[in-house]
Amino acid sequence: NTCCRNEFLEIFLAKLEEGNQEFDSAFLYKLQAKTGVDAQDARYSLLYQRTELALEAPNEHGIRAVVPQKVRRLLRLDWSQDGLSFDEIDARLPETLLVQSKVFERPLRPAELLQHLAEVQNKVFDLDSWTSYDFCRYFMTQASGKTYTY
């Protein structure tokens, strides 16, 4: 069985930490309707949101805009029988899939997220005890903040 670890995710988070990036909120999504007796059969996905400053692309004269743009970036984490996967996306998933969100009391550092990941790295996917739902719920409870349920 595949452990709950992704070395590429660890490298990505280390680079975010070096760049002094922080996550301000998290979003829990239910990706598919339940297929069995309980919700454990559904797949869940977790998004961590951060905002970074990005300079506009140079115009045809090679001049950049003076005012940097704030750009929202989302780190998507998915835990399944295939292992832990991640992606960086520019937009949230559809609101109809949103189960819960949390605005962090203080920003979550990528190094803190790495610590939380290290605590579960030896877990394997298990339909009874460590599904995508369990994974997402665990991470939603690790940082304090205001939680909203939909």
C-alpha positions as CSV (number, residue, x, y, z in Angstrom):
1,N,0.0,0.0,0.0
2,T,1.0,3.6,-0.7
3,C,2.0,5.7,2.2
4,C,0.5,9.2,2.8
5,R,3.6,11.0,1.4
6,N,4.6,12.9,-1.7
7,E,8.2,14.0,-2.0
8,F,7.3,16.5,-4.8
9,L,4.7,18.1,-2.5
10,E,7.4,18.4,0.2
11,I,9.8,20.2,-2.2
12,F,7.0,22.4,-3.4
13,L,6.0,23.4,0.1
14,A,9.7,24.0,1.0
15,K,10.0,26.4,-2.0
16,L,6.8,28.3,-0.8
17,E,8.4,28.6,2.7
18,E,11.6,30.0,1.2
19,G,9.4,32.5,-0.8
20,N,7.7,33.5,2.5
21,Q,4.3,32.5,1.2
22,E,1.4,31.7,3.6
23,F,-2.0,30.1,3.4
24,D,-4.9,32.2,4.6
25,S,-7.8,29.6,4.3
26,A,-8.7,26.1,3.5
27,F,-11.7,24.5,1.6
28,L,-13.1,21.0,1.9
29,Y,-14.9,19.6,-1.2
30,K,-16.9,16.5,-1.7
31,L,-16.1,15.4,-5.3
32,Q,-18.6,12.6,-6.0
33,A,-21.9,11.5,-4.5
34,K,-21.8,8.6,-2.1
35,T,-22.0,5.2,-3.8
36,G,-22.5,3.1,-0.8
37,V,-24.2,3.0,2.6
38,D,-22.2,5.9,4.0
39,A,-20.3,9.0,3.0
40,Q,-16.9,7.3,3.4
41,D,-17.3,6.1,-0.2
42,A,-17.2,9.6,-1.6
43,R,-13.9,11.3,-2.6
44,Y,-12.9,14.5,-0.9
45,S,-10.4,17.1,-1.9
46,L,-8.7,19.8,0.2
47,L,-7.6,23.3,-1.1
48,Y,-5.3,25.7,0.7
49,Q,-5.5,29.2,-0.5
50,R,-2.8,31.8,-0.6
51,T,-2.4,35.2,-2.2
52,E,0.8,36.3,-3.9
53,L,2.0,39.4,-5.6
54,A,2.7,38.9,-9.3
55,L,4.0,41.5,-11.7
56,E,2.0,42.0,-14.9
57,A,3.6,40.7,-18.0
58,P,5.6,43.3,-20.0
59,N,3.6,45.1,-22.6
60,E,4.8,45.3,-26.3
61,H,7.3,48.0,-25.2
62,G,8.8,45.7,-22.6
63,I,7.5,47.9,-19.7
64,R,6.1,46.2,-16.6
65,A,3.2,47.7,-14.7
66,V,4.3,49.6,-11.6
67,V,1.5,48.1,-9.4
68,P,1.8,44.4,-8.7
69,Q,-1.3,42.4,-9.0
70,K,-2.6,40.1,-6.2
71,V,-3.0,36.6,-7.5
72,R,-4.9,33.9,-5.7
73,R,-3.3,30.4,-5.8
74,L,-4.8,27.2,-4.5
75,L,-2.9,24.1,-3.4
76,R,-5.1,21.1,-4.0
77,L,-4.4,17.9,-2.0
78,D,-6.0,14.6,-2.9
79,W,-5.6,11.4,-0.9
80,S,-6.7,8.1,-2.5
81,Q,-5.8,4.5,-2.9
82,D,-3.2,5.8,-5.5
83,G,-1.5,7.9,-2.8
84,L,-1.2,11.6,-2.0
85,S,-1.3,13.9,-5.0
86,F,-1.3,17.7,-5.3
87,D,-1.7,20.4,-7.9
88,E,-1.6,24.2,-7.9
89,I,-4.7,25.7,-9.4
90,D,-6.0,29.3,-10.0
91,A,-9.6,28.9,-9.1
92,R,-11.7,27.1,-6.4
93,L,-13.8,24.1,-7.3
94,P,-17.6,24.6,-7.9
95,E,-19.4,26.0,-4.9
96,T,-22.0,23.2,-5.1
97,L,-19.2,20.7,-4.1
98,L,-18.1,22.8,-1.1
99,V,-18.6,21.1,2.3
100,Q,-16.6,23.3,4.7
101,S,-14.2,26.2,4.7
102,K,-11.9,27.7,7.3
103,V,-10.4,31.2,7.5
104,F,-7.2,30.8,9.6
105,E,-6.8,32.9,12.7
106,R,-3.2,33.5,11.7
107,P,-1.7,32.5,8.3
108,L,-0.6,28.9,8.0
109,R,3.1,28.6,7.0
110,P,4.1,25.9,4.4
111,A,6.5,24.6,7.1
112,E,3.6,24.0,9.4
113,L,1.7,22.1,6.7
114,L,4.9,20.0,6.1
115,Q,4.9,19.2,9.9
116,H,1.2,18.1,9.7
117,L,2.0,15.9,6.6
118,A,5.0,14.3,8.4
119,E,2.7,13.3,11.2
120,V,0.6,11.2,8.9
121,Q,3.2,10.0,6.3
122,N,3.2,6.4,7.5
123,K,-0.6,6.0,7.2
124,V,-2.0,4.0,4.3
125,F,-5.4,4.4,2.6
126,D,-7.9,2.4,4.5
127,L,-11.7,2.4,3.8
128,D,-12.4,1.9,7.6
129,S,-9.9,4.4,9.1
130,W,-8.0,6.6,6.7
131,T,-10.0,7.6,3.6
132,S,-9.9,10.9,1.7
133,Y,-12.6,12.2,4.1
134,D,-10.5,11.3,7.2
135,F,-7.4,12.9,5.6
136,C,-9.2,16.1,4.8
137,R,-11.0,16.3,8.2
138,Y,-7.6,15.8,9.9
139,F,-6.0,18.7,8.0
140,M,-9.0,21.0,8.5
141,T,-8.7,20.7,12.3
142,Q,-4.9,21.3,12.4
143,A,-5.0,25.1,12.2
144,S,-7.3,27.3,14.3
145,G,-9.7,29.7,12.7
146,K,-13.3,30.4,11.8
147,T,-15.0,27.4,10.3
148,Y,-18.0,27.6,7.9
149,T,-20.1,24.6,7.0
150,Y,-22.3,24.5,3.9
